[in-house]
Amino acid sequence: MLIKTRGIVLRSMKYSETSIIADIYTEERGMRSYIISGVRSRKAKIKASLLQVMSLVDMVAYDRHEKGLNRVRELRPAHVFQSLPFDVRKSAVGLFMAEVARKTIREPEENRRLFDFLFHTFRFLDETAGPIANLHLFFLLELSSFLGFVPAEEWSEKTPVFDLQEGVFVAEPPPHAYYLGKDESRLLHQLLDKSMEACHELSMQWQQRRSLLLHLIDYYRLHIENLPEIHAHVVLQEVLEGG
């Protein structure tokens, strides 16, 4: 059957001289893999440029309801990026978000709230003229709420330590290595209270931002079974800290 849906390109791989396989998170069917033939030919109806990672698209696709490759019949931009592909800092943040989303979202089913969150975040990253140094941290925390392990309880002087393994703020350091100290736990709590538009207002040193990022990646590893290695944060750190 044919479906019409919006989609977010999370990975694009060369399959042959003229074809591409793309992992696209769709509004109607969740995570899907598609093969798009002939995109590099001169007469291509669908151009390879529309399948760059992070692209937001409107598509008409064949859907078989089972795992495997489906085919795309029509593809056009749902939003044309104005700054994201040309801004090194924004691109680094966007590629990190795309990799995390691709490796953590596994359900091939509709989740419109999650789709809207991802779609809006990429649009916001493209359109904002404000600082973006905390956006990747906000993204990780917000995505965790959709994945089922958003941090619980609240930071206080009585519960100043965040237990990464249990996902809660506690009174004392737990008997394992996976926890945040008092200062980082407070930053985590403050970030949880921020909106996407206001997350840049939280002041952090680059060392704190780096440490919190690495701990949040550990948090994901602890709560998602067999999570593949995340690579894009290495480039992200270099870009953000260099700026």
Backbone bond lengths (Angstrom), bond angles and torsions (degrees), N, CA, C in turn:
res aa  C-N    CA-C-N  psi(-1)  N-CA   C-N-CA  omega(-1)  CA-C   N-CA-C  phi
1 M - - - 1.453 - - 1.526 109.96 -
2 L 1.330 116.01 158.34 1.456 122.17 177.57 1.529 109.93 -98.13
3 I 1.326 116.10 138.85 1.461 120.70 174.45 1.528 109.07 -126.90
4 K 1.321 115.06 149.53 1.463 121.63 171.34 1.514 107.46 -107.96
5 T 1.319 117.02 130.35 1.450 119.80 -175.98 1.517 111.34 -157.91
6 R 1.320 115.94 154.80 1.458 120.13 166.56 1.523 108.54 -83.03
7 G 1.330 115.84 156.76 1.454 119.17 179.77 1.516 111.57 -150.30
8 I 1.331 114.46 161.02 1.463 122.57 177.00 1.520 107.21 -125.09
9 V 1.323 117.47 118.14 1.469 121.28 -178.83 1.529 108.80 -75.99
10 L 1.331 116.26 118.01 1.462 121.14 -178.07 1.524 112.97 -105.23
11 R 1.325 116.72 -21.15 1.468 120.04 173.62 1.518 108.83 -155.83
12 S 1.324 116.10 144.37 1.463 121.84 179.78 1.516 108.24 -138.65
13 M 1.346 116.80 121.99 1.462 121.53 -175.20 1.527 110.67 -127.24
14 K 1.311 115.85 138.22 1.450 120.58 174.79 1.523 109.62 -66.55
15 Y 1.319 117.36 129.70 1.465 122.39 -178.60 1.524 112.09 -106.71
16 S 1.301 115.83 -37.60 1.465 121.58 176.45 1.520 106.70 -150.97
17 E 1.306 116.94 -168.57 1.465 119.62 -179.59 1.518 112.25 -61.37
18 T 1.326 117.28 -28.53 1.468 119.55 -175.46 1.531 113.83 -125.73
19 S 1.330 118.37 -1.15 1.465 120.17 -173.67 1.530 112.15 -116.47
20 I 1.328 114.46 157.44 1.468 122.40 179.13 1.529 108.63 -132.58
21 I 1.325 116.06 142.57 1.458 121.61 167.75 1.523 106.92 -106.54
22 A 1.317 116.01 127.91 1.461 120.74 -176.95 1.522 110.45 -125.17
23 D 1.333 115.90 135.81 1.458 121.83 169.57 1.525 107.16 -92.45
24 I 1.316 116.26 117.83 1.454 121.92 -175.15 1.522 109.35 -125.87
25 Y 1.341 115.41 127.44 1.463 118.94 174.51 1.517 107.48 -87.76
26 T 1.332 116.31 117.85 1.456 121.22 -172.20 1.520 111.61 -106.81
27 E 1.313 114.73 152.93 1.463 121.01 179.19 1.521 111.47 -69.15
28 E 1.328 117.25 -35.21 1.459 121.77 -173.44 1.528 114.27 -91.77
29 R 1.326 117.89 -27.73 1.464 120.57 -172.40 1.520 114.24 -131.38
30 G 1.323 118.37 9.52 1.458 119.31 -179.85 1.520 111.77 70.26
31 M 1.324 116.23 -144.95 1.459 120.72 -176.89 1.530 110.46 -76.46
32 R 1.320 115.18 128.15 1.462 120.96 179.05 1.533 109.37 -140.63
33 S 1.334 115.47 151.89 1.463 121.85 173.02 1.520 108.41 -111.15
34 Y 1.332 115.18 135.58 1.465 120.96 -177.22 1.519 110.38 -128.18
35 I 1.311 115.12 145.58 1.459 120.17 169.54 1.522 107.53 -106.22
36 I 1.303 115.05 128.89 1.467 120.86 -179.63 1.522 107.16 -119.61
37 S 1.307 116.73 113.93 1.464 122.04 -174.28 1.518 111.44 -92.14
38 G 1.323 115.11 150.03 1.449 121.83 170.91 1.510 115.77 72.71
39 V 1.332 118.59 17.49 1.466 119.65 -174.09 1.526 112.81 -71.25
40 R 1.321 117.20 -17.75 1.463 119.29 -179.09 1.526 112.83 -101.86
41 S 1.299 117.43 4.01 1.457 119.80 177.91 1.523 109.93 -83.03
42 R 1.308 117.01 157.86 1.461 121.16 -177.48 1.522 112.47 -64.15
43 K 1.328 116.78 -29.59 1.462 120.85 -177.53 1.530 112.22 -99.11
44 A 1.300 117.42 19.49 1.461 121.18 -176.23 1.524 111.77 -60.96
45 K 1.332 116.26 132.83 1.458 121.25 174.81 1.525 110.41 -78.01
46 I 1.328 116.28 -30.18 1.463 121.84 177.74 1.523 107.94 -116.88
47 K 1.311 117.60 118.05 1.454 122.04 -177.46 1.525 111.50 -84.73
48 A 1.334 115.57 146.55 1.460 120.90 -179.86 1.521 111.81 -59.38
49 S 1.321 117.46 -29.39 1.466 121.03 -178.79 1.523 112.72 -62.67
50 L 1.344 117.13 -23.79 1.456 120.65 178.43 1.525 112.33 -76.54
51 L 1.339 116.18 -9.52 1.463 120.62 -175.03 1.516 112.32 -112.18
52 Q 1.341 116.60 20.76 1.452 119.63 174.32 1.527 109.76 -67.57
53 V 1.327 116.44 147.04 1.462 120.74 178.35 1.533 110.01 -55.82
54 M 1.302 116.35 136.27 1.467 127.56 -178.30 1.517 112.98 88.24
55 S 1.325 118.93 -7.82 1.461 120.30 -178.86 1.526 110.89 -60.08
56 L 1.324 115.86 137.77 1.460 123.08 176.22 1.524 107.11 -103.81
57 V 1.325 116.78 121.30 1.463 120.05 -168.37 1.527 111.90 -131.36
58 D 1.326 114.90 154.81 1.457 123.52 164.13 1.519 106.17 -103.60
59 M 1.308 116.87 133.62 1.458 118.59 -174.50 1.524 112.28 -142.08
60 V 1.313 113.85 152.43 1.465 122.45 168.23 1.516 105.35 -116.31
61 A 1.333 116.76 122.07 1.459 120.26 -172.79 1.519 110.45 -137.40
62 Y 1.320 114.63 154.46 1.459 120.81 171.44 1.525 108.05 -80.59
63 D 1.320 117.09 138.89 1.455 120.96 -178.15 1.519 109.54 -133.47
64 R 1.330 114.73 124.88 1.461 119.93 -177.29 1.527 112.82 -104.97
65 H 1.342 116.40 -0.30 1.462 122.16 177.06 1.523 113.96 68.12
66 E 1.321 118.77 1.82 1.449 118.62 175.31 1.521 109.42 -123.54
67 K 1.311 115.15 170.09 1.456 119.09 -179.56 1.524 110.19 -66.32
68 G 1.314 115.82 159.82 1.452 121.01 -178.28 1.504 110.35 120.39
69 L 1.308 115.68 -178.85 1.450 120.84 -176.76 1.520 111.44 -85.16
70 N 1.318 115.41 133.35 1.455 122.08 171.78 1.523 108.46 -108.93
71 R 1.312 115.94 171.58 1.462 120.38 -179.01 1.527 110.73 -117.03
72 V 1.321 114.20 150.18 1.463 121.67 179.76 1.523 108.72 -103.17
73 R 1.305 115.50 132.05 1.469 120.27 178.67 1.517 111.46 -93.71
74 E 1.348 116.78 -43.23 1.467 121.49 -179.89 1.518 109.13 -137.37
75 L 1.320 115.42 147.04 1.464 120.40 179.06 1.519 108.91 -150.40
76 R 1.333 116.15 131.46 1.459 120.66 175.97 1.528 108.51 -148.02
77 P 1.322 117.88 161.02 1.473 119.82 -178.51 1.526 111.50 -65.63
78 A 1.335 116.03 137.82 1.458 121.17 170.13 1.523 109.98 -94.38
79 H 1.313 116.12 -20.22 1.465 122.90 175.79 1.519 107.01 -156.74
80 V 1.303 117.00 129.33 1.462 121.45 178.90 1.528 108.02 -95.26
81 F 1.325 116.27 115.67 1.459 120.31 -178.92 1.525 110.76 -65.12
82 Q 1.330 114.37 137.92 1.461 120.52 179.48 1.525 112.33 -103.72
83 S 1.312 117.60 -30.30 1.466 119.41 -176.66 1.520 113.92 -129.49
84 L 1.326 117.22 -29.47 1.463 120.59 -171.28 1.531 113.86 -53.60
85 P 1.341 119.97 -48.42 1.471 119.09 -177.49 1.528 114.00 -69.88
86 F 1.322 117.61 -15.54 1.460 121.41 -172.45 1.531 113.20 -107.94
87 D 1.319 116.42 -6.01 1.461 122.50 -179.15 1.529 107.68 -108.06
88 V 1.326 117.14 115.78 1.471 121.20 -174.14 1.518 111.44 -59.54
89 R 1.327 117.08 -41.37 1.462 120.17 -178.82 1.530 111.26 -67.20
90 K 1.322 116.49 -45.23 1.460 119.40 178.75 1.529 111.28 -64.24
91 S 1.316 117.00 -40.57 1.465 120.50 179.80 1.528 111.12 -62.71
92 A 1.331 116.93 -40.83 1.461 120.75 179.61 1.529 110.74 -63.56
93 V 1.333 116.55 -43.05 1.464 120.30 177.44 1.525 110.17 -64.09
94 G 1.335 117.11 -45.36 1.453 121.12 -178.32 1.514 113.26 -63.47
95 L 1.327 117.48 -42.13 1.461 120.73 179.34 1.524 111.18 -66.32
96 F 1.322 116.36 -36.20 1.457 120.04 175.45 1.532 110.27 -63.04
97 M 1.314 117.59 -47.08 1.459 121.01 179.63 1.523 111.03 -61.26
98 A 1.326 116.82 -41.00 1.464 120.61 -179.75 1.527 111.05 -64.18
99 E 1.335 117.00 -42.19 1.469 119.50 179.97 1.524 111.00 -65.82
100 V 1.331 116.77 -44.63 1.462 119.76 179.52 1.525 110.76 -61.71
101 A 1.327 116.79 -44.73 1.465 120.33 -179.95 1.528 110.99 -61.44
102 R 1.326 116.59 -44.37 1.475 119.86 -178.01 1.524 112.02 -64.15
103 K 1.322 116.90 -35.72 1.467 119.81 -174.35 1.524 113.63 -89.96
104 T 1.317 117.23 -9.33 1.467 119.62 -178.57 1.519 113.67 -112.40
105 I 1.331 118.11 -27.30 1.469 120.99 -179.02 1.523 107.65 -91.76
106 R 1.305 116.64 114.09 1.458 120.21 -172.52 1.525 113.55 -117.00
107 E 1.319 117.86 -12.87 1.460 120.45 -173.61 1.527 111.81 -78.40
108 P 1.341 117.40 121.50 1.473 120.25 174.95 1.522 110.57 -83.95
109 E 1.337 116.34 59.90 1.454 120.36 -178.61 1.519 109.75 -148.43
110 E 1.297 115.37 162.18 1.460 121.70 -176.78 1.525 111.83 -65.55
111 N 1.331 115.53 134.10 1.467 121.96 170.53 1.526 105.81 -148.26
112 R 1.315 115.50 86.88 1.466 120.17 -171.49 1.529 112.60 -66.04
113 R 1.314 117.63 -34.39 1.456 119.67 179.12 1.532 110.48 -64.82
114 L 1.303 116.47 -42.92 1.460 120.32 177.50 1.520 110.53 -65.93
115 F 1.326 117.04 -43.24 1.464 119.65 178.56 1.523 110.48 -60.60
116 D 1.327 117.34 -45.89 1.457 120.56 -179.66 1.525 111.23 -60.90
117 F 1.330 117.01 -39.65 1.462 120.63 177.81 1.527 110.72 -61.30
118 L 1.321 117.80 -48.34 1.467 120.94 -179.43 1.526 110.89 -64.24
119 F 1.319 116.81 -46.61 1.463 121.41 -178.32 1.528 109.88 -59.98
120 H 1.336 116.20 -47.07 1.461 120.63 -178.98 1.524 111.50 -64.71
121 T 1.334 117.08 -37.49 1.468 119.87 -178.34 1.522 111.21 -65.64
122 F 1.323 117.94 -43.26 1.461 120.07 178.35 1.532 110.94 -66.42
123 R 1.321 117.47 -38.40 1.467 119.78 176.39 1.528 110.93 -65.41
124 F 1.321 115.92 -42.77 1.463 119.71 178.80 1.523 110.60 -60.74
125 L 1.337 116.95 -44.29 1.464 121.24 179.38 1.521 110.50 -59.06
126 D 1.315 117.01 -39.26 1.459 121.25 179.61 1.525 111.86 -70.00
127 E 1.321 116.86 -40.51 1.463 120.86 -169.32 1.523 114.60 -90.84
128 T 1.335 118.19 -23.37 1.454 119.26 -174.46 1.522 112.01 -69.46
129 A 1.329 114.25 142.76 1.463 120.34 173.26 1.522 110.65 -104.09
130 G 1.328 116.65 0.97 1.451 121.32 -178.25 1.515 113.00 -89.20
131 P 1.329 117.41 177.34 1.470 121.90 178.19 1.529 111.26 -62.78
132 I 1.334 116.29 147.98 1.466 121.02 -178.46 1.527 112.25 -125.46
133 A 1.338 116.95 12.56 1.464 120.05 -171.70 1.522 113.33 -63.42
134 N 1.336 118.33 -24.11 1.470 120.75 -179.83 1.520 113.20 -103.88
135 L 1.327 117.79 -0.76 1.466 120.25 -171.71 1.528 111.89 -63.41
136 H 1.337 117.69 -38.36 1.467 119.72 -179.09 1.523 111.41 -65.96
137 L 1.334 117.19 -32.31 1.462 120.83 177.44 1.531 110.55 -71.58
138 F 1.327 115.99 -43.80 1.466 120.25 174.97 1.531 109.64 -58.15
139 F 1.321 116.60 -43.75 1.472 121.53 -178.94 1.523 110.99 -58.30
140 L 1.330 117.04 -46.73 1.463 120.34 -179.04 1.525 111.32 -60.58
141 L 1.321 116.67 -43.23 1.459 119.72 -179.71 1.525 111.90 -67.69
142 E 1.318 116.96 -43.26 1.464 120.09 -179.66 1.525 110.84 -66.80
143 L 1.332 117.42 -41.27 1.462 120.47 178.62 1.522 110.80 -62.78
144 S 1.342 117.27 -35.56 1.467 119.68 -179.72 1.523 111.53 -60.99
145 S 1.340 117.80 -27.75 1.461 119.91 178.73 1.525 110.83 -68.35
146 F 1.322 117.42 -33.82 1.464 121.16 177.28 1.525 111.56 -76.21
147 L 1.323 116.42 -27.97 1.467 121.30 -177.75 1.524 112.40 -88.15
148 G 1.340 117.35 -9.28 1.453 120.12 171.57 1.511 116.84 99.91
149 F 1.343 117.65 14.64 1.469 117.21 179.59 1.532 111.78 -140.70
150 V 1.321 116.48 38.89 1.460 120.26 175.84 1.529 109.11 -60.82
151 P 1.337 118.92 140.35 1.471 120.73 179.12 1.526 112.08 -52.45
152 A 1.347 115.00 135.69 1.459 121.34 -176.68 1.523 111.16 -105.97
153 E 1.315 114.53 165.62 1.463 122.85 -179.54 1.539 109.60 64.95
154 E 1.333 117.32 -165.06 1.456 121.34 -178.16 1.519 110.99 -138.38
155 W 1.351 114.18 151.53 1.460 119.18 173.60 1.526 109.70 -71.07
156 S 1.322 115.53 141.09 1.460 121.39 172.39 1.522 107.73 -156.48
157 E 1.307 116.86 172.88 1.460 120.03 176.62 1.529 111.29 -62.37
158 K 1.321 116.45 -24.56 1.468 120.24 178.32 1.529 111.87 -86.88
159 T 1.329 116.80 -22.46 1.479 120.49 177.68 1.534 108.42 -131.00
160 P 1.336 116.94 73.12 1.468 120.39 -171.41 1.528 114.90 -93.40
161 V 1.328 117.93 5.57 1.460 121.94 -175.33 1.525 109.24 -120.77
162 F 1.332 117.04 131.98 1.467 119.63 177.15 1.524 109.61 -99.23
163 D 1.317 115.34 119.50 1.463 123.34 178.37 1.527 108.23 -85.63
164 L 1.327 116.41 107.35 1.466 120.92 -177.83 1.525 111.63 -65.48
165 Q 1.310 116.95 -33.83 1.460 120.74 -176.88 1.520 111.70 -70.79
166 E 1.333 116.80 -40.53 1.461 121.04 -179.40 1.530 112.49 -92.94
167 G 1.338 117.11 -18.76 1.452 120.60 178.30 1.511 114.53 76.23
168 V 1.349 117.52 28.68 1.460 120.72 -178.43 1.531 110.12 -138.88
169 F 1.333 115.23 157.88 1.463 121.56 172.58 1.531 108.44 -82.75
170 V 1.324 115.52 132.46 1.464 120.35 -174.99 1.530 110.13 -130.64
171 A 1.345 115.48 170.21 1.460 121.03 -175.12 1.524 112.94 -78.20
172 E 1.329 117.52 -36.04 1.458 122.17 -174.35 1.519 110.49 -130.31
173 P 1.347 117.76 154.32 1.464 119.85 174.20 1.526 110.84 -56.63
174 P 1.322 118.05 133.74 1.473 120.97 -178.91 1.533 110.69 -74.19
175 P 1.332 117.58 167.20 1.468 121.43 -178.26 1.525 113.12 -81.03
176 H 1.318 117.32 40.05 1.467 122.18 174.55 1.526 107.30 -150.02
177 A 1.320 117.16 176.35 1.469 120.90 -170.73 1.523 113.97 -88.89
178 Y 1.329 117.64 -5.24 1.461 120.31 -170.82 1.531 111.33 -96.78
179 Y 1.315 115.93 81.63 1.457 120.13 177.25 1.523 109.73 -156.68
180 L 1.331 115.33 162.49 1.455 122.01 176.46 1.525 109.04 -104.63
181 G 1.328 115.43 141.94 1.456 119.83 174.57 1.514 111.69 -71.11
182 K 1.323 115.96 -179.55 1.463 121.75 -172.50 1.526 112.43 -59.78
183 D 1.330 117.78 -47.38 1.470 120.28 -176.02 1.524 111.64 -67.12
184 E 1.343 116.38 -44.91 1.465 119.23 179.56 1.526 111.07 -67.92
185 S 1.311 117.12 -35.79 1.466 120.63 177.92 1.521 110.82 -63.18
186 R 1.329 116.30 -39.51 1.465 120.08 177.97 1.522 110.73 -65.71
187 L 1.339 117.29 -41.67 1.464 120.69 176.86 1.527 110.95 -60.96
188 L 1.319 116.49 -41.99 1.462 120.80 178.41 1.528 110.14 -60.24
189 H 1.302 116.64 -45.93 1.466 121.48 179.27 1.524 111.04 -61.69
190 Q 1.333 116.78 -43.46 1.466 120.41 179.90 1.522 111.00 -64.48
191 L 1.326 117.04 -38.50 1.461 120.58 179.30 1.525 110.99 -67.09
192 L 1.331 116.94 -34.90 1.459 120.75 178.18 1.528 111.60 -62.30
193 D 1.321 116.82 -26.36 1.467 121.44 -178.67 1.526 113.24 -88.12
194 K 1.339 117.30 -5.13 1.461 120.61 -177.55 1.532 111.29 -91.50
195 S 1.317 115.00 151.99 1.458 120.89 170.91 1.528 109.27 -87.27
196 M 1.318 116.25 168.54 1.458 119.93 176.87 1.524 110.75 -58.54
197 E 1.313 115.99 -41.80 1.456 120.46 -177.11 1.525 112.76 -70.15
198 A 1.340 117.30 -22.88 1.468 120.84 -174.68 1.525 113.26 -111.83
199 C 1.330 118.53 1.89 1.469 119.03 -174.63 1.529 112.01 -64.06
200 H 1.340 117.46 -24.39 1.468 119.78 179.46 1.532 112.19 -69.92
201 E 1.329 116.91 -14.04 1.462 120.20 -178.56 1.525 112.45 -72.80
202 L 1.329 117.08 -17.37 1.462 120.72 179.34 1.525 109.13 -77.85
203 S 1.316 116.55 115.99 1.458 122.06 -176.30 1.528 110.79 -80.08
204 M 1.341 115.40 128.56 1.466 121.56 178.72 1.515 109.40 -142.26
205 Q 1.325 116.78 145.28 1.451 121.91 168.17 1.521 108.29 -77.00
206 W 1.334 116.57 155.74 1.467 118.22 -177.56 1.525 111.22 -62.20
207 Q 1.330 117.76 -31.53 1.460 120.03 178.90 1.527 110.79 -65.72
208 Q 1.339 116.33 -39.12 1.462 120.16 177.91 1.523 110.93 -66.96
209 R 1.330 115.73 -40.96 1.460 120.57 -179.62 1.532 110.38 -64.07
210 R 1.333 116.41 -42.02 1.465 120.77 179.18 1.530 110.50 -64.33
211 S 1.326 116.43 -46.79 1.461 120.11 -178.74 1.521 111.31 -62.76
212 L 1.329 116.91 -42.46 1.459 120.11 -179.71 1.523 111.05 -65.01
213 L 1.320 117.01 -38.50 1.465 120.68 177.25 1.525 110.93 -61.19
214 L 1.329 117.47 -48.00 1.463 120.76 -178.47 1.525 110.99 -64.10
215 H 1.326 116.64 -38.27 1.459 119.62 178.57 1.532 111.27 -68.45
216 L 1.327 117.21 -36.58 1.463 119.22 178.35 1.521 111.63 -69.07
217 I 1.320 117.78 -33.45 1.464 120.05 174.17 1.526 109.72 -65.25
218 D 1.345 117.13 -40.83 1.465 120.50 173.68 1.532 110.49 -59.72
219 Y 1.327 115.81 -40.82 1.468 121.15 178.60 1.526 110.92 -57.73
220 Y 1.316 116.31 -43.15 1.468 120.49 177.17 1.522 110.99 -64.52
221 R 1.323 116.78 -42.17 1.473 119.86 179.69 1.528 111.21 -61.71
222 L 1.319 116.26 -36.98 1.467 120.62 -178.97 1.524 112.30 -70.35
223 H 1.328 117.38 -25.60 1.465 120.23 -172.61 1.527 114.29 -111.82
224 I 1.330 117.37 -6.14 1.462 120.16 176.37 1.521 108.11 -121.62
225 E 1.306 115.94 116.04 1.464 121.17 -177.31 1.527 110.66 -65.21
226 N 1.322 115.57 134.16 1.470 122.63 176.63 1.530 112.54 55.68
227 L 1.314 116.06 40.60 1.468 119.84 177.28 1.524 109.57 -67.04
228 P 1.341 118.33 123.64 1.471 119.76 177.19 1.527 111.45 -62.28
229 E 1.306 116.07 158.34 1.456 121.16 179.48 1.527 110.32 -60.80
230 I 1.332 115.80 135.52 1.461 121.69 174.30 1.520 107.67 -92.33
231 H 1.332 117.25 128.27 1.466 121.14 -175.79 1.526 113.14 -110.33
232 A 1.324 117.90 -32.49 1.460 121.14 -168.79 1.526 112.86 -66.11
233 H 1.341 118.33 -18.28 1.465 118.91 -177.84 1.523 112.05 -67.49
234 V 1.347 117.43 -22.81 1.459 120.33 -180.00 1.537 110.03 -65.80
235 V 1.333 115.74 -49.17 1.463 120.50 177.13 1.530 109.81 -65.75
236 L 1.320 116.52 -40.21 1.462 120.60 179.85 1.509 111.55 -57.68
237 Q 1.320 117.67 -45.30 1.455 121.34 179.60 1.517 111.04 -61.97
238 E 1.329 117.12 -44.92 1.462 120.61 -178.90 1.530 111.16 -61.71
239 V 1.335 116.54 -41.71 1.458 121.45 -177.72 1.530 111.00 -68.45
240 L 1.336 116.68 -48.48 1.457 119.91 -176.94 1.519 111.87 -69.16
241 E 1.321 117.22 -39.01 1.452 119.60 -178.95 1.522 111.64 -75.20
242 G 1.324 115.65 -25.31 1.459 119.26 178.34 1.509 112.88 -76.58
243 G 1.373 114.70 -18.35 1.456 118.19 -178.48 1.496 112.99 -97.83
